[in-house]
Amino acid sequence: MFDLAKCRRMLLNAGIGAAALMALVMPFAAEAAAPAVSCESLAQVALSDATIPLAQSVGPDGYHLPMRPEAPGMSLIGRFQHRLNPAFCRVAATLKPSSDSEIKMEIWLPLDWNGKFLGAASFGWGGDVKYDSLFNGVLEGYAIANNDTGHDSSGPDGEGGKFLLGHPEKMTDYAYRANHEMTVVSKALIQAFYGAAPSHSYFIGCSLGGLQGLIEAKRYPTDYDGIVVGAPPNPLANFNAAQLWPGYLVNQDPSRMIPEGKYAMIHAAVLKACASPVGQAQGFVDEPDRCRFDPKKLQCKGADAPDCLTKPQVYLMRQFYTGPVNPKTGKSIFPGPARGSELEMYTFANGKPFHNAIDLYLYAVFQDPNWDWTRMDWDKDVATAIATVGPQMHVDTDLKPFFDNGGKLLLYVGWNDYHNPEELIDYYKALVKTAGPESLKSLRLFTIPGMNHCAGGAGCDTFNKLGVIDAWVDKGEAPDRIVAQKIENYKSVRTRPLCAWPQVARYKGTGDTNDAASFDCVAA
C-alpha cells in the first residue's frame, strides 16, 4: 500500500516545494485513511467538563511556525522541523475538571493518520501549548495533543509558579490532572473523527515533562503503551532544593563565589583527569561515574588567580558535587551534578536563586512570595516541601501495574545535566527490584555522555525518541543500542551509540571517532 506520509517526508527531504509536492502526491491521496466525519463537526462532540471553541481544517502548507532554530534534543523525533505540514484537523479544547480549572489543549488530527496517538509533555512551568511538538507529530502521521498544564504564561501571574497562590486545584492540574484529562479527551476526539481508537498511545517528555511521564505511568497505567522519560526531577521538592544549594552557600559566604570564567578552567582539569583520548578530543567525560577528581588539586598555592581556586571556592566545588545533605540526619537530599558538568554550574552559583526551584518553594510549598531562601532550613524546610508537594509530584518505585499492562518505559538523562544520572540509575534499580526481573523486558535506561539538560552539550544529544518507543511497542524491538547525532548548523557532525545501562560505549581503537560504527557497547 502506498505510504503517503513516508512519501511526503522523502520529497520534503529532497527539497520538493509545496505546489510540486501536492501535484505528485494527490493522485495517491485517495488511498489514505479517510476520517469518519468532518473536522468542523468535532465542535459538537459532547465531552464531560470540556468545551471545544475551535475545530478547523488546515490544508497542506496551511500552518506556519515561526522560523527559528529548533533545539534538536528537545524534539520528539530528534530532527529539525520541515516547514510544510500535511492536511490536518486542528481542535482546541478547554478542560474544566474542577471549578478552578481552565486547561487549554490542542489536538491535531492528520488526514493520513498512522493509527496512533502521541501525548506531548510540557517543559518547565508550562503555561502554553507547544506548537513545535504538535507540528512535528502530524508530520509523522500521529494524532498529537499538548496542553498548557492549566495556566496562561502570558497573563500577569503567568511567570513561573505565581498562578499557584491560593489555587490548590491548579496545583493538581499542573502536577498531573491536565495531562490525564487531555489524554481522555484526545482519545474521545480520535474515536469521533476516525471512527476508531488509536492502536497505540505514547507519551514523551523531558525535565518537568519527564516527571509528567512517570506520573502518568504511576497514576494512570493504562493511558499509554509507551512512555519516554527524560531527566525526571523526581522527587521534585528534593531536586529543586539541590538547585538552590550552591546559591545558598554563596549567599552565606560571598568569598565562595567562583567567577564564571573559572568554570571552563575547572572543566578542562576534569577532562584531563578523567576523559579518554576520544572524550578529550570531543569535549566530555566518557564515563563520569568513574571520575573521582578532587577540586582541591586546583587550590591556589598563593594569591587568587584565573587558573586556580581559593580555599572557599574549593569548598563550593566539593559541595556542588556532593549536593545538599540534611544537617540533622546526615542523609543526602539529592546528589549533586556529575563531574564533567562544570560548564553548566555557574547558573546555580551566581548568588541568585534558580528560577524554577525558587518558584516551587515560594508559591507551591510556602505560598509566600516573600519567603527568604537565603535562610533556608535544610531539615525543616525541605521536610515541609516534601510533605506539601510530594503527594502530587513524587513517583515511588512501584510501576508494576504499568509494566503488567504491557507498558514500555524508556528513561534517559545526560551526564552533563544538573541531574546526576547516578540518581536515575538508583531509581532504575529500585524499579526492577519492586516489579521483579520480568520488568527488564519493559524498561530501559540510557545515560548520555556530554549531554546537558535534555539537549545540548558536546555529546550526541539527538535521537529519534518517537521512532524508538514506537519500534519497541509496535514491533517488539527493545532498544539496547541507539545511534544518536551531534547537530551543528543544521548538520550532523558526529554519531555515537547510546548503550542501554549498564553498558557503555567504548571506542574500538580503530576507525573514525565521529562514527558510531567505531564504538562497541560493552559492560562498564
C-alpha positions in Angstrom: 0.0 0.0 0.0 1.2 3.5 -0.8 2.5 5.3 2.3 1.5 8.9 1.8 3.3 10.2 5.0 6.5 8.4 4.0 6.4 9.8 0.5 5.8 13.3 1.8 8.8 13.1 4.1 11.1 11.7 1.3 10.0 14.6 -1.0 10.5 17.2 1.7 14.0 15.9 2.4 14.7 16.2 -1.3 13.7 19.8 -1.2 10.5 19.5 -3.3 8.3 22.6 -2.9 4.7 22.8 -1.7 3.0 23.0 -5.1 5.2 20.3 -6.7 4.6 18.1 -3.7 0.8 18.3 -4.0 0.9 17.6 -7.7 3.0 14.4 -7.0 1.0 13.0 -4.1 -2.6 13.9 -4.9 -3.1 11.0 -7.4 -2.4 8.6 -4.5 -4.1 10.6 -1.7 -7.3 8.6 -2.0 -5.6 5.5 -0.5 -5.0 7.4 2.8 -7.4 6.5 5.6 -10.4 8.9 5.4 -11.9 10.5 8.5 -15.3 9.3 9.5 -16.7 12.8 10.0 -15.8 16.4 9.1 -13.3 18.3 11.1 -15.8 21.1 11.9 -18.3 18.6 13.3 -16.0 17.8 16.2 -17.0 21.2 17.7 -20.3 19.4 18.6 -18.8 16.4 20.3 -20.2 16.0 23.8 -17.4 16.0 26.3 -17.6 15.9 30.1 -16.2 19.1 31.7 -14.8 20.3 28.4 -15.7 22.8 25.6 -14.4 23.0 22.0 -14.0 26.6 20.8 -12.1 25.6 17.6 -12.4 22.7 15.1 -10.7 23.8 11.9 -9.5 22.1 8.8 -5.9 23.0 7.8 -4.7 22.3 4.3 -1.2 21.2 3.2 1.2 24.0 3.9 -1.6 25.8 5.7 0.1 26.3 9.0 3.4 28.1 9.5 5.5 28.0 12.6 7.8 30.9 13.4 11.1 30.5 11.6 13.5 29.8 14.5 16.1 27.2 15.2 14.8 24.1 17.0 16.7 22.6 19.9 17.1 19.1 18.3 17.5 17.2 21.6 14.1 18.6 22.7 12.4 17.4 19.6 10.1 14.4 19.9 11.6 12.9 16.8 15.1 14.2 17.1 15.4 16.2 13.9 14.8 19.6 12.5 11.3 20.6 11.5 10.2 20.8 7.9 8.1 23.8 7.2 5.4 22.1 5.1 2.6 20.5 7.0 0.2 17.8 5.8 -3.5 18.4 5.9 -4.9 18.0 9.4 -7.8 18.8 11.6 -6.9 21.3 14.4 -9.0 21.1 17.5 -8.7 23.4 20.6 -10.4 22.5 23.8 -10.8 24.0 27.3 -11.0 21.5 30.1 -12.6 22.2 33.5 -12.3 19.1 35.7 -12.7 21.4 38.8 -14.4 24.8 39.4 -11.0 26.5 39.4 -9.6 24.6 36.4 -9.0 26.1 32.9 -6.7 23.8 31.0 -6.1 24.8 27.4 -5.2 21.9 25.0 -5.0 21.2 21.3 -5.0 18.0 19.3 -4.0 17.9 15.7 -5.5 15.0 13.7 -3.8 14.3 10.3 -6.0 13.2 7.5 -3.5 10.5 6.6 -3.4 9.0 10.1 -1.0 6.3 11.1 -3.4 5.0 13.6 -1.5 6.1 16.7 -1.8 8.8 19.4 1.0 10.9 20.9 0.8 12.9 24.1 3.4 15.6 24.2 4.6 16.8 27.6 5.2 20.4 28.8 8.6 21.8 29.9 9.5 24.0 32.9 6.4 25.6 34.3 4.4 25.0 31.1 1.8 27.7 30.6 1.4 27.5 26.8 0.6 24.9 24.1 3.8 23.7 22.4 3.1 24.1 18.7 6.5 22.8 17.7 5.6 19.4 19.2 2.2 19.4 17.5 3.8 20.3 14.2 6.4 17.5 14.4 3.7 14.9 15.4 1.5 15.4 12.4 4.5 15.3 10.1 4.9 11.7 11.3 1.2 10.9 10.9 0.4 10.9 14.6 -2.7 12.3 16.2 -0.9 14.5 18.7 -2.0 16.6 21.7 -0.4 19.1 24.1 -1.7 21.3 26.9 -0.7 24.4 29.0 -0.8 22.5 32.3 -3.7 24.6 33.4 -2.4 28.2 33.3 -1.6 31.0 31.0 2.1 32.1 31.0 1.2 35.4 29.2 -1.0 36.7 32.0 0.0 39.0 34.9 0.6 36.0 37.1 1.8 33.7 34.4 5.5 33.7 35.1 6.8 30.7 37.0 4.6 29.4 39.7 2.7 32.6 40.7 -0.5 31.1 39.4 -0.5 28.6 42.3 -1.0 31.2 45.0 -4.4 30.4 46.6 -5.3 27.9 43.9 -4.8 24.3 45.1 -6.9 22.9 42.2 -4.4 24.5 39.7 -1.6 22.7 41.5 -3.4 19.4 40.9 -3.9 20.3 37.2 -0.2 21.3 36.9 1.0 18.2 38.6 -0.9 15.5 36.8 -4.6 16.2 36.0 -4.0 18.3 32.9 -2.2 15.5 31.1 -4.6 12.8 32.1 -7.7 14.9 31.1 -6.0 15.8 27.9 -5.5 12.1 27.2 -9.1 11.2 27.9 -10.5 14.0 25.7 -8.0 13.3 22.9 -9.0 9.6 22.7 -12.6 10.6 22.6 -12.0 13.0 19.7 -9.8 10.5 17.9 -12.7 7.9 18.1 -15.2 10.5 16.9 -13.0 11.7 14.0 -11.6 8.5 12.6 -14.3 6.1 13.9 -11.5 4.1 15.6 -9.4 4.1 18.7 -5.7 4.5 18.4 -3.8 1.2 18.1 -1.0 2.5 20.4 -0.6 5.6 22.5 2.7 7.2 23.5 3.8 10.0 25.9 7.2 11.8 25.5 8.7 14.4 27.8 11.9 15.7 29.4 12.5 17.6 32.6 9.1 18.5 34.0 7.7 16.6 31.1 9.8 13.6 32.1 8.3 13.7 35.6 4.9 14.0 34.0 5.6 10.8 32.1 6.5 9.0 35.3 3.3 10.3 37.0 1.2 9.1 34.1 2.8 5.6 34.4 2.1 5.6 38.1 -1.4 7.2 38.4 -2.9 6.1 35.0 -1.1 2.9 33.9 -3.5 2.3 31.1 -3.3 5.7 29.5 -0.2 5.0 27.4 1.5 1.9 25.9 4.9 3.5 25.8 6.5 6.5 27.7 9.8 8.2 27.1 11.0 10.0 30.3 14.0 12.4 30.1 15.8 13.7 33.1 12.8 13.5 35.5 13.2 15.7 38.6 11.9 13.1 41.0 11.2 13.8 43.8 10.7 17.4 42.6 11.0 19.1 46.1 14.3 17.4 46.7 15.7 18.2 43.2 14.7 21.8 43.5 16.4 22.0 46.8 19.6 20.8 45.2 19.3 23.5 42.6 19.1 26.1 45.4 22.0 24.6 47.3 25.1 26.3 45.7 23.4 29.7 45.5 22.6 29.4 49.2 26.2 28.6 50.0 27.4 31.6 48.1 25.0 33.8 50.0 26.3 32.5 53.3 29.8 33.4 52.3 30.4 35.5 49.2 34.1 34.6 49.1 32.9 31.2 47.8 31.7 32.8 44.6 33.5 31.4 41.6 33.8 33.8 38.6 32.0 32.4 35.6 35.3 32.2 33.5 36.9 29.8 36.0 34.4 27.0 35.3 36.0 26.4 31.9 39.3 26.0 33.7 37.8 23.5 36.2 36.2 21.6 33.3 39.4 21.4 31.4 41.1 19.9 34.5 38.4 17.4 34.9 38.6 16.4 31.2 42.4 15.9 31.6 42.0 13.8 34.7 39.0 11.6 33.6 38.2 11.7 29.9 39.5 9.1 27.4 41.5 10.4 24.4 38.3 10.4 22.4 36.4 12.2 25.2 39.2 14.8 25.5 39.1 15.5 21.7 35.3 15.8 21.7 35.0 17.8 24.9 33.3 15.5 27.5 34.0 12.8 30.1 33.0 9.4 28.7 32.2 7.7 32.0 31.7 10.3 34.7 30.8 7.8 37.4 34.4 6.5 37.3 35.8 10.0 37.8 37.0 11.0 41.3 38.5 14.3 40.5 39.1 16.4 43.7 38.9 20.2 43.1 41.5 20.7 45.8 44.1 19.8 43.2 43.3 23.3 41.8 43.7 25.2 45.0 45.9 28.3 44.7 49.4 28.0 46.1 49.5 31.7 46.7 47.2 34.6 45.8 43.9 34.1 43.8 44.4 33.7 40.1 42.4 32.8 37.0 44.0 29.3 36.8 43.4 28.2 40.4 40.7 28.1 43.2 40.8 29.8 46.5 40.1 27.6 49.6 36.4 28.8 49.8 36.0 28.1 46.1 37.3 24.6 46.5 34.8 24.2 49.3 32.0 25.3 47.0 33.0 22.9 44.2 33.1 20.0 46.6 29.7 20.9 47.9 28.5 21.2 44.3 29.4 17.6 43.6 28.1 16.3 46.9 24.8 18.1 46.8 22.7 19.1 49.9 22.7 16.9 52.9 20.2 17.0 55.8 22.2 18.6 58.7 20.2 16.6 61.2 20.2 13.1 59.7 23.3 13.3 57.5 21.4 11.8 54.6 21.6 13.1 51.0 18.7 15.3 50.0 19.6 14.9 46.3 23.0 14.2 44.8 25.0 17.0 43.1 25.8 17.0 39.4 28.4 14.6 38.0 32.0 15.6 37.3 32.3 16.9 33.8 29.2 19.2 34.0 31.1 22.2 35.3 30.2 24.4 32.3 26.5 24.2 33.5 27.2 25.1 37.1 27.5 28.9 37.2 23.8 29.3 36.7 23.2 27.7 40.1 26.0 29.5 41.9 25.8 33.1 40.8 24.2 34.3 44.1 20.7 34.3 42.7 18.1 31.5 43.3 17.5 29.3 40.3 14.1 30.4 39.0 12.2 27.1 38.6 13.4 25.9 42.0 12.7 29.1 44.0 9.2 29.3 42.4 8.3 25.9 43.7 9.2 26.9 47.3 7.7 30.4 47.1 4.4 29.5 45.5 3.7 25.8 45.9 5.3 25.0 49.3 5.1 28.1 51.4 2.5 30.1 49.4 4.6 33.2 50.3 6.3 35.4 47.7 8.5 36.9 50.4 9.9 33.7 51.8 13.6 34.1 52.3 15.5 31.4 50.6 18.9 32.6 52.0 17.7 31.5 55.5 16.5 28.1 54.3 16.4 25.4 57.0 17.8 22.3 55.2 16.0 20.0 57.6 12.6 21.5 58.4 12.0 23.5 55.1 12.9 20.5 52.9 10.7 18.3 55.0 7.8 20.8 54.6 8.4 20.8 50.8 8.3 17.0 50.6 5.1 16.8 52.7 3.5 19.6 50.6 4.5 18.8 47.1 5.5 15.1 47.4 2.0 13.6 47.3 1.4 15.1 43.8 4.9 15.3 42.3 6.9 12.4 43.6 6.7 9.0 41.9 7.7 6.0 44.0 9.4 2.9 42.7 6.3 0.8 42.2 5.3 0.9 38.5 4.4 -2.7 38.3 0.8 -2.0 37.2 2.1 -0.1 34.2 4.5 -2.9 33.3 1.9 -5.6 33.9 -0.4 -3.7 31.4 2.4 -4.1 28.8 3.7 -0.6 29.1 7.3 0.2 27.9 9.3 2.8 29.8 12.4 4.4 28.3 14.5 6.6 30.7 17.3 8.9 29.6 19.5 11.6 31.1 22.6 13.5 30.1 25.8 13.1 32.2 26.3 16.9 31.9 22.8 17.6 33.3 22.4 19.1 36.7 20.5 15.9 37.4 23.2 13.4 38.2 22.5 10.1 36.2 23.7 8.1 39.2 20.4 9.1 41.0 18.4 7.8 38.0 20.4 4.6 37.9 19.5 4.0 41.6 15.8 4.7 40.7 16.1 2.2 37.8 17.5 -0.4 40.1 14.6 0.2 42.5 12.0 -0.1 39.8 13.4 -3.5 38.8 13.6 -4.7 42.5 10.0 -3.7 43.1 8.5 -5.0 39.9 10.7 -8.1 39.6 13.2 -9.2 36.9 10.3 -9.6 34.4 10.2 -5.8 34.3 13.6 -5.8 32.4 11.6 -6.6 29.3 9.8 -3.3 29.6 12.4 -0.9 31.0 15.5 0.7 29.5 17.8 3.4 30.8 20.2 5.5 28.7 22.8 7.8 30.4 24.3 10.0 27.7 27.9 11.3 27.9 28.3 15.0 27.2 24.6 15.9 27.0 23.3 18.8 29.0 19.8 19.1 30.4 17.6 17.3 27.8 19.7 18.7 24.9 22.9 20.5 24.0 26.4 20.0 25.2 29.4 18.4 23.5 27.9 14.9 23.3 25.5 13.3 20.8 22.2 14.6 22.2 19.8 14.0 19.2 18.0 10.7 18.7 14.6 9.6 17.4 12.7 9.2 20.7 9.4 8.6 19.0 10.8 6.1 16.5 12.5 4.2 19.3 9.4 3.8 21.5 7.2 3.0 18.5 9.5 0.2 17.3 9.6 -1.2 20.9 5.8 -1.2 21.4 4.6 -1.9 17.9 7.3 -4.3 16.8 8.8 -5.6 20.0 12.3 -4.2 19.1 13.7 -3.4 22.6 16.3 -0.6 22.4 19.7 -1.8 23.6 21.7 0.4 21.2 20.5 3.7 19.8 22.6 5.8 17.3 22.5 9.4 18.3 23.8 12.5 16.5 25.5 15.8 17.3 23.9 18.5 15.2 25.8 21.7 14.4 24.5 24.4 12.0 21.6 22.0 11.0 24.0 19.2 10.0 25.0 16.0 11.7 28.7 16.3 12.5 29.1 13.2 14.7 27.3 9.9 15.6 27.8 7.8 18.7 25.9 4.8 20.1 23.8 5.2 23.2 24.0 2.0 25.2 21.3 0.7 27.5 22.6 0.8 31.1 24.7 -0.9 32.5 26.6 -1.0 29.2 28.7 1.9 27.9 30.0 2.9 24.5 33.8 2.5 24.1 36.0 3.2 21.1 37.2 0.0 19.3 40.6 1.5 18.8 40.3 1.9 15.1 38.0 3.9 12.8 36.6 7.4 12.7 35.9 8.6 16.2 33.0 10.6 14.8 31.2 7.5 13.6 29.0 5.3 15.8 30.3 2.2 13.9 33.7 2.7 15.6 32.2 2.1 19.1 31.0 -1.1 20.9 28.5 -1.3 23.7 30.4 -3.1 26.5 29.9 -3.9 30.2 31.1 -1.0 32.3 
